[in-house]
C-alpha cells in the first residue's frame, strides 16, 4: 500500500465516523470541488494546490 493510499483511507475513515449530516456536508463540498477542478482543468488543479499550501502555512489543515 502506498503512502497516498494510507492517507486516503485515513481521511475516508475520519469522514465515515462523522454523524450523517456532517458526512453529507463533506461529500457535497467534495463534489463541488470536483466540479471546479473539472471546469478549470489545469488552472483549477493549480488553484487547488495553492489553497492547500496556503492552509498548510496557516496551520488550518
C-alpha positions as CSV (number, residue, x, y, z in Angstrom):
1,X,0.0,0.0,0.0
2,X,1.3,3.4,-0.9
3,X,1.6,6.4,1.4
4,X,-1.1,8.1,-0.7
5,X,-3.4,5.2,-0.2
6,X,-2.8,5.2,3.5
7,X,-3.7,9.0,3.6
8,X,-6.8,8.4,1.5
9,X,-8.0,5.6,3.8
10,X,-7.3,7.6,6.9
11,X,-9.3,10.5,5.6
12,X,-12.2,8.3,4.5
13,X,-12.2,6.7,8.0
14,X,-12.5,10.1,9.6
15,X,-15.4,11.0,7.3
16,X,-17.1,7.7,7.9
17,X,-17.0,8.3,11.7
18,X,-18.8,11.7,11.3
19,X,-22.5,12.0,12.0
20,X,-24.6,11.5,8.9
21,X,-25.4,15.2,8.4
22,X,-21.7,16.2,8.6
23,X,-20.7,13.3,6.3
24,X,-23.2,14.5,3.7
25,X,-21.8,18.1,4.0
26,X,-18.3,16.8,3.3
27,X,-19.5,14.8,0.3
28,X,-21.3,17.9,-1.0
29,X,-18.2,20.0,-0.6
30,X,-16.1,17.4,-2.3
31,X,-18.5,17.2,-5.2
32,X,-18.4,21.0,-5.6
33,X,-14.6,21.0,-5.5
34,X,-14.5,18.3,-8.2
35,X,-16.8,20.4,-10.4
36,X,-14.5,23.4,-10.0
37,X,-11.5,21.3,-10.8
38,X,-13.2,19.9,-13.9
39,X,-14.4,23.3,-15.1
40,X,-11.0,24.9,-14.8
41,X,-8.7,22.0,-15.8
42,X,-5.1,22.7,-15.1
43,X,-5.8,26.1,-13.7
44,X,-8.3,24.6,-11.2
45,X,-5.8,22.0,-10.1
46,X,-3.1,24.6,-9.6
47,X,-5.5,26.8,-7.7
48,X,-6.5,23.9,-5.5
49,X,-2.8,23.2,-4.8
50,X,-2.3,26.9,-4.0
51,X,-5.2,27.0,-1.5
52,X,-4.0,23.7,0.1
53,X,-0.5,25.2,0.6
54,X,-1.9,28.4,2.0
55,X,-3.9,26.4,4.5
56,X,-0.9,24.4,5.4
57,X,1.2,27.5,6.1
58,X,-1.7,29.0,8.2
59,X,-1.9,25.7,10.1
60,X,-5.5,25.0,9.2
61,X,-5.1,21.7,7.6
